[in-house]
Amino acid sequence: MDVLNRQQIGIHAEQDACKFLQKKGFRLLEQNYSCYCGEIDLIMQDREDIVFVEVRHRQHIQYGNALESINRKKMTKLLKTATHFLQGKKWLHKKKQPV
């Protein structure tokens, strides 16, 4: 499979995931958010919750499922990128410690 085909499949998978979540009541805030930390496919809102979505398309289960394809390095990048997004919106609140 060539790179262009892979990119097209990824774009369609993201669109399908977005439509699915919108039908479930989620609201799209941002698509393909990127910063120096990394990239997040979809950022959505479900009531008061902000949901960060990493879309993974798997053609063959023999390579493992989508969840298994996210390693520690990818998870760290996702967390840093999500934090960057929330800080930029001033939506990241730290609880004050009792005095």
C-alpha angles and dihedrals in degrees: 000000000000126000095254092054090048091051092049091050089050092050091050091047090053091048091049092048091049093050091047093052093044089055086054090056101264118140120220112235100169140354125209094001110188137180137155089288097057143276136293120202100212133008111194140170125230107186104299095346126095110216123201112204126199108191115211121184118198122189096186128030088210087081090055131264125291094263091053090055092067109085130187093269092053091046091052091051091049092051093048092047092048090050090050091052093049093046091050090054091043087237095124108099125185117208113240114241115237113255 
